[in-house]
């Protein structure tokens, strides 16, 4: 049960890390493609956003998880708390799918495809290290 709950909690964390790294690359790609130079405060805000999603949010999630799971007395409570934490971390993506208009979701999908196509043309030997760092 412990291994199952740990996997349930680590899956959303790794997905959040991947999404944060993708958002960082997407912002850089979109501004370069349009030839824009973002104001300093926007770049700082983007940097803070990515760092919060990669470091602060996982730390807070793991702290809350430990606090909840250490108070459990039975395996059932342990498993249900693990499922509740997983649901709470997945709900933001579910709400985005439901609340965002179709046009915006398609625009994001097209931008991500363009980013992947551009990056696949520039094969970077350190790409695996960048992927691993996001873990």
WOCORUR-V990452 format. One record per helix or strand. SS is the DSSP state (@ for helix, = for strand). FROM is the first residue (numbers start at 1). TO is the last residue. If there is no record, write none. Layout:
BEGIN
[[SS/FROM/TO] [SS/FROM/TO]]
END
This chain:
BEGIN
[[@/2/34] [@/40/70] [@/75/99] [@/102/121] [@/127/133]]
END
